[in-house]
Amino acid sequence: MYGWMRASRLGNLGLRAGSQTPLSAMTLNGELIQLRQQVKEQDEFLVKSHRDWRA
């Protein structure tokens, strides 16, 4: 949050209404979904690796 506020003060970030298009919002949402899936896969891998290591 602090980084966004600072960027806004410096003029590097637009916080006005309509500063993000629907297309860019969907792109960000798609990226978020993909990153969550990667985290889930990494967690599953780590749990499996830990079980194999202890066995």
PAZAPA-4460 file (N, C-alpha, C; in steps of 0.05 Angstrom, whole numbers, plus 32768, in hexadecimal, padded with zeros to 4 digits):
% residues 55
    n_x    n_y    n_z   ca_x   ca_y   ca_z    c_x    c_y    c_z   seq   type   mol
   8011   7FE8   8000   8000   8000   8000   8012   8019   8000     1      M     A
   8026   8019   8010   8038   8030   8012   8044   8036   7FF6     2      Y     A
   804D   8021   7FE8   8059   8024   7FCE   8046   8031   7FBA     3      G     A
   802D   8029   7FBB   8019   8034   7FA9   8014   8051   7FAF     4      W     A
   8012   8058   7FC9   800D   8074   7FD0   8025   8085   7FC8     5      M     A
   803D   807B   7FCC   8055   808A   7FC4   8055   808E   7FA5     6      R     A
   804F   8079   7F96   804F   807B   7F79   803A   808E   7F70     7      A     A
   8023   808F   7F7E   800E   80A2   7F77   8018   80BF   7F7B     8      S     A
   8025   80C3   7F92   802F   80DE   7F98   8044   80E7   7F84     9      R     A
   8054   80D4   7F7A   8069   80DB   7F67   805D   80DE   7F4A    10      L     A
   8044   80D6   7F47   8037   80D8   7F2D   803C   80C1   7F1B    11      G     A
   8045   80AA   7F26   804A   8092   7F16   8032   807F   7F16    12      N     A
   801D   8086   7F25   8007   8074   7F27   7FED   8084   7F26    13      L     A
   7FDB   807D   7F15   7FC2   808C   7F13   7FAD   807E   7F25    14      G     A
   7FA1   808C   7F38   7F8D   8081   7F49   7F71   808C   7F43    15      L     A
   7F6F   809B   7F2D   7F55   80A6   7F26   7F42   8090   7F1C    16      R     A
   7F29   8097   7F1B   7F15   8084   7F10   7F1B   8080   7EF3    17      A     A
   7F1B   8067   7EEA   7F20   8061   7ECE   7F3E   805F   7EC8    18      G     A
   7F4F   805E   7EDC   7F6B   805C   7ED7   7F73   8040   7ECD    19      S     A
   7F61   802D   7ECF   7F66   8012   7EC6   7F50   800A   7EB3    20      Q     A
   7F57   8000   7E9C   7F42   7FF8   7E89   7F38   7FDC   7E90    21      T     A
   7F20   7FD5   7E87   7F16   7FBA   7E8C   7F29   7FA4   7E82    22      P     A
   7F36   7FA9   7E6C   7F49   7F95   7E61   7F61   7F92   7E73    23      L     A
   7F6C   7FA8   7E7D   7F83   7FA5   7E8F   7F7B   7F98   7EA9    24      S     A
   7F63   7F9D   7EB3   7F59   7F91   7ECB   7F57   7F73   7EC7    25      A     A
   7F4D   7F6A   7EB0   7F4A   7F4E   7EAB   7F66   7F41   7EA8    26      M     A
   7F79   7F4F   7E9C   7F94   7F45   7E9A   7FA0   7F41   7EB5    27      T     A
   7F9C   7F54   7EC7   7FA7   7F52   7EE2   7F99   7F3B   7EF1    28      L     A
   7F80   7F38   7EED   7F71   7F22   7EFA   7F7B   7F07   7EF0    29      N     A
   7F80   7F05   7ED6   7F8B   7EEC   7ECB   7FA7   7EE6   7ED6    30      G     A
   7FB7   7EFA   7ED9   7FD2   7EF7   7EE4   7FD0   7EEE   7F01    31      E     A
   7FBD   7EF9   7F10   7FBA   7EF2   7F2C   7FB1   7ED5   7F2E    32      L     A
   7F9F   7ECC   7F1D   7F96   7EB0   7F1D   7FAD   7E9E   7F17    33      I     A
   7FBD   7EA5   7F03   7FD4   7E95   7EFC   7FE9   7E93   7F13    34      Q     A
   7FEE   7EA9   7F20   8001   7EA9   7F36   7FF7   7E99   7F4E    35      L     A
   7FDD   7E9A   7F53   7FD1   7E8A   7F69   7FD4   7E6C   7F62    36      R     A
   7FD1   7E64   7F49   7FD4   7E49   7F41   7FF1   7E40   7F44    37      Q     A
   8004   7E51   7F3D   8020   7E4B   7F41   8027   7E46   7F5E    38      Q     A
   801C   7E57   7F70   8021   7E54   7F8C   8016   7E3A   7F96    39      V     A
   7FFE   7E33   7F8D   7FF2   7E1A   7F95   8003   7E02   7F8D    40      K     A
   800D   7E03   7F74   801D   7DED   7F6A   8037   7DEB   7F7A    41      E     A
   8043   7E02   7F80   805C   7E02   7F90   8058   7DF7   7FAC    42      Q     A
   8041   7DFF   7FB8   803B   7DF5   7FD3   8038   7DD6   7FD2    43      D     A
   8029   7DCC   7FBE   8026   7DAF   7FBC   8041   7DA1   7FB8    44      E     A
   8052   7DAD   7FA7   806C   7DA1   7FA2   807D   7DA1   7FBC    45      F     A
   807C   7DB7   7FCC   808B   7DB8   7FE4   8081   7DA4   7FF9    46      L     A
   8067   7DA0   7FFB   805C   7D8D   800E   8064   7D71   8005    47      V     A
   8063   7D6B   7FEC   806B   7D50   7FE2   8089   7D4C   7FE6    48      K     A
   8099   7D60   7FE1   80B6   7D5D   7FE5   80BC   7D59   8002    49      S     A
   80AE   7D67   8014   80B3   7D64   8030   80AC   7D48   8039    50      H     A
   8095   7D3D   802F   808D   7D21   8036   80A2   7D0D   802C    51      R     A
   80AC   7D11   8014   80C0   7CFF   8008   80DA   7D00   8018    52      D     A
   80E1   7D18   8021   80FA   7D1B   8030   80F9   7D0E   804B    53      W     A
   80E1   7D0F   8058   80DE   7D03   8072   80DB   7CE5   8071    54      R     A
   80D3   7CDA   805A   80CE   7CBD   8058   80E8   7CAD   8057    55      A     A
***
